[in-house]
């Protein structure tokens, strides 16, 4: 990084005559860019040295539901820790060879900062033929997501769920249990054809004890739910798709419920046409606002990063602030030149995100032109649109950035 002398020299250059040659302009740009990066990385909110993240190959199908079927996953990826965040590309592999080739999804760090819950599915080299897959209970246990837990040092790997169902997107609860979504509800969505197989299509909220016991259903919604996360008040935030009183295709809105499954309520978007999906919602520390990704129905998870203040209005766009420019995918345009995913809000103005400089590929086109596996990298983003690269891999995309540190747990709500 530039020294104090470098900064003084740069100030003098900026006050002097403009550079005359392209190389001079490039040199000045590089100095300014390094100073900008140095300033960004001195943000006091970056008070952590290690960053947990997930690498994963893209699924074989670009659709809000189909992208998360275990049998739709492709092998490639793992759980990693980025060391000396912002100053190094050194990473530590947490799982290594402890699991077979497969796909990892949506890790979650325990409040004590010692354990990581995550979804994993062992994958064959090629996805199976969808028309050959029987309903869950009539087949074997292959190609299903299950939930695992591992220590932040890579020790103590254990499997928490098993069986012929997809269990995924675990979320530690303040009472010591875990919420997750699962196809154990045993239901189909209403508009799917052979590409979605005979396996149960819909995954809804469930919970279990810390050791995997006491598994029970929290939601009887007839179609899918996604991305449980705990609010600052101790409730479970999640995205819900339903068919009631609206166009079925265009609403995956934000809901909440208590950790025992009671009091399910629509937080925002239950009667609005856009965005299609309020995905990967996360409560902002010390704020009533929520960060989320505005995603599409007929594509995988990705879009602009938005802030929601549901106290403004339960449905109006006035409650939404788009942090990153661009249209809502599909709801406003199918030409999405770049997109974001996996926000981790540090405040109302600073975020850790996954960012793709490649355009979003929708269902249909993806069969011949799939979304590239290496599209996503990890960045620090501010509300003015400034991005600073933290980590990017040449082969596989990186998602789910989480500071590796303990955090206070929200309040435990009584059952």
N, C-alpha and C positions, 0 to 999 in steps of 0.2 A: 504494500500500500504506500501511497505518497507520504513523504516526510513533511515536517513543517516547512523546510526549505523549499520543497516541491510546491507546496501550496502558495507560498509567497511568490515564487517564480511564476506560477500560473496566474495569480492575481495581476502581476505586472503585465503578463502577456495579454490578458483579457482587456486591460486598460490601454494597451498599445494598439498599433495598427493591426488590422485583420491579417491573418495568414494569406500568403499570395499563391501558394502552390497546393495541389491536392495532398501531397505528403505532409505539408505543414498543417493543413486542416485535419488530416487523420491523426497526427500527433497530438494536436490540441484536443480533439474529440476524446482520445484515449485518456488523456490526463483528467479531463472533466468527468468522464465516465467512472474512472477509478475513485475520484473524490466523492462522487455521488454514492458509489457502492460503500465506501468507507463510512460515510455519514449514515446510510441506511442500517448498516450492521452494528452501529453503536446504539441503536434503539434500546432503551432499558427494558422493553418488553421481551427482548431476546435474551432473557436471563437463564439460559440453559445451554449446555455444551453438546448434548446428544439429542438426536431426532429419530424417533421410530418411524418407519415407513414400510410400505408393502410394494413389492414388484409383482406384476402379473401379466401373462399373455392375454390378449383380448379374447372374449368369448366368440364362438362361431356364429352367433346370431345377434343382430342389432335391433333390439326391441326391449321395451321397459321391463317386461316380465321374462321373456325368453333368455335374456342376457344372464340371468341368475340361476337357471337350471343347472344342476350339477353335471348332467350329461352334455351340456353345451360348452363346457369349459375345455380349454386347451392347456397342455402342460407347459410350465415355465413360470418362474418367479420364486418368491420367498419373503421372509421377514428380515429386515435389516435395520441396523442402527448407524446413522451418519455421525461420525465423530467430529468434534471441533467445528461445529456448524458455521458455515459461511467462510471458513478459512482452509478447508480441506475437503477432498473427495474420498477420504478413507472411510470405508464402511465395514461393519461387523455383521456376519451372517449368523442369525440366531438359531435357525433350524438345521441348516446344513444337510446332512444325509440321514437325519432322523426320520424323515418321511419319504415315501416314494415320489417319483415325478408327478406333479399335480399343479393345482391352482389355489392361490391364497386370496382371501377376500376380507376386507373391512376389519382390521385389527382394532382392539379396544384396550386401553391401558387402565389397570385398576387404580383406584384413588390413592393407594399407598405407593404407587410407582414401582411395584415389584413384580407384577404378573401381567401377562398379555393374553387376552382371549381372542381367538380368531377362527375364521371358517376355512376349511381345507377340503378339497376333493382330489382323490387319486384319479389320474386321467390316462386313458389309453392314448396312443399316438394320434388317432383320428376320432372325432366324435362318432358315436354309433348312429345307425340308421333309425330315424325317429319312428318310422312305421313298424319297426321290429321290437320296440320297447313295450312290454306289457304294463298294466297298471301296477303300482308299487308292490302291493302285497302278493302278487303272482310272480315276481321276479327275484333276483338276488340283490345283494346290498351294494353292488358296484355303481360308481358314478353318481354318488350322492354327496352333497356337502355335509360335513359334520363339524361340530364345534370342539376346539382344542384349547388348551391353556399351556403356557410356557413361562418360565422365569425370564426376567430381562437380561440375565446372563446366559440364556440358552439352556439352562438346566430344568429338570422337572417336567418335561413334556408329558402331557396326559390328554387322553380323549374323553370328552364329557358327554357326547351324545353318539348314538349309533342307530342302526336300523334302516329301513327302506323309505326314508324321507329326507328331504333337503332341510337341514338346520343351518342357519347362517345369521350373520350380522349381530353377533353377541354384544351386549351392553351391560357393564357392571352397574348394579343398583345400589343405592345407599344402604339398603337393609342387608347387604351381603350376597343377595342372589344375582342372577343374570337374566335379563330379557333377551329375546331373540325372535326371529321369524322362522316359521316352519310350515311344510306342507302336511303336517300331521292333522290339520283341519279336514283333509281328504275331500277336496272340492275342485271343480273345474271352473274356469272362466267361460263366458258364454259365446265368444266369437272366434275361438281358436280352431285351426284345422290340423291336418296330419303333421305339419312342421313342428307342432308342439307335443306330439306323442300322446300315448294313453296314460302317462304318469300324471298324478295330481298336479294341477297347474298353479293353484293359489297358495301363497304362503302368508300366514297371519301371525299376530303376536302371541308368543308363549313366554313362559318363564320357568326357571329351575333353581335349585339350590346351588351353592358354590361348588359342590362335588358332583353335580349332574343329577342328583336325586330330586324327588318332588316335582317332576316335570308336569306342567299343566297348561292348558290353553287359557289365554286372556281374552282373545277376540274371536267372535264367531262371524266376522265379516265374510260375505260370500265370495269376494275376490281378494286381490293381493294387498299386502301392507309391506312397508319397507323402512329401513334405517331407524330403529329405535335409538333414542339418545335421551339423557336425563336433563330436564330443565333446571334452571336455578332454583325453582320451587320444589324440586324433588319428584315431579311428574315425568311420565314417559312421553316424549315427543315422537311422532312417527308420521309417515306419509301413508295415506289410505286412498285406495281406488274403490269406488262403489258406483252402482247404477241408479241410485235413488234420485228421482226428480231432476235428472240432468242428462246431457249428452254423455253416454258412457265413455266415449273415446277421450274426452278432453279434460278429465278432472282426476288428478291424483293430488288431493289437497292435504293441508297440514292438520293433524289431530293431536290430542293428548289424552292420556288416561292416568289414573293412579296406578302404582306398581302392583296392586292386587287385582287390576282389571276393571275396577269400578270407575264410574263417572267419565266415560268416553265422550269427548266433546270436540266439535270442529273449532280449531283455533283460527284458521283463516282460509278463505278461498272456496268455501263450500258452495257458493253460488256465483262464481266468476268463471269466465271462459279461458283465461290465461293467467299465468303460464300453465302448460299442461301438467307439469309435475313440480312439486316443491320437495326436492330430494336432498338428502344428506344434511338435514337441518341440525344446527348446533346453537345452543344458547351462548350468548356473548357474556363473558365474565363481567359482573357488576352492572349489567344492563338488562332492560326488559326486551331488547331487540334480539332477533334470531337471524343467523346467517344461513343461507341455503343456496342450492344450485337450481336454477330454472331449467328444467330438462324437457325432453320431448317424449311423446308416447311411442312413436315408431322409430326409435333410435336408442342407443345405450346412454347411460348417465353422463351428461355433459351440457354445459350452457353457460350463461352469464352468472356471476356471483351477485347475489341480491341480499339486501337486509329487509327484514320484516318487522314492523311495529304494529302488532295486531290491535293495540289499544286505539290506533287512529281510526280503523274501520275493519270489520271482520271479512270484507270482500273487496273493497275498493283498491285500485292501483295506487291510491294515495298512501296506502300503508307500506308500499314497496319502494325501496331505493336501489337502483341498479348500480353496483359498484364498478362493474366492468361494462363497456359499451357493447352494443350488438343486440339483435332481436331475440325474442324468446324462440327457441328452436321449435319448428313446426307450427306453433300457435301464431307466429308472425312471419316466419320465413323458414325455408328449407335450405337456404344458402348460409351456412354457419361457418365462417372462415376460420375461426379459432374458438376455443371453448375452455372452460374451467371445470374442475371437479374437486371433491374431497376438501372442502374448506375447514380450516381450524382457526376460528377467530381468536386473536390475542386481545382485541379491543374492538370498538366500533369503526376504527380506521385502519387497523393493521391485521393482516391475515396470512396464515400459511395456506398455500393452495397447490393443487396440481394443475398444470397449464399445458395445453396443446397448441402448438403453432400450426398444426395440420387441421384441415377442415373436418367437420363432423359428417360421417357417412351414415345415411339412413337405411332403414329396412328396404330390401329390394336391391338397391345398388350394392350393398355390402356383400352380396353373394359373389360378385365378380370383381369388386374393388373394396376389399375389407379395410376397416380402420387399421392403420399401422400399429404394430405392437409397441413401438417406441415413442408414441405420440406424446405421452405425458411426462413432464419433469416437475420438480419441486421448486417452488419460488416463495419468496417473501413479497407480498403485495400490499400497497397502501391504497387508501380511498381516492387518491389523485391519479391512480393508474400506474404508478411506478412499480416495476417488477425487478427483483434481484434473484438471480439463479442461485439455488442452494445445492441441488444435485440433479443430474440427468444421466441416464444410462443409454448407451448406443443401441442396445438391443431390445430392452423391455421397459415399458412405461412404469412410472413410480406414482403411487397414490397414498392417501391416508397419512399425511404428515402429522405426527403427534409429539410434542415436547416430552422427552423422557425425564419426568420429574414427578414427585407426588403433588397432589392438589387437594384442597379441602373438599370433602363430600357435601353435596346438597343435603337438606334435611331429610330424615327418614319419616315418611308418612305412615301413620298407623293403618293397619288393615281395617 
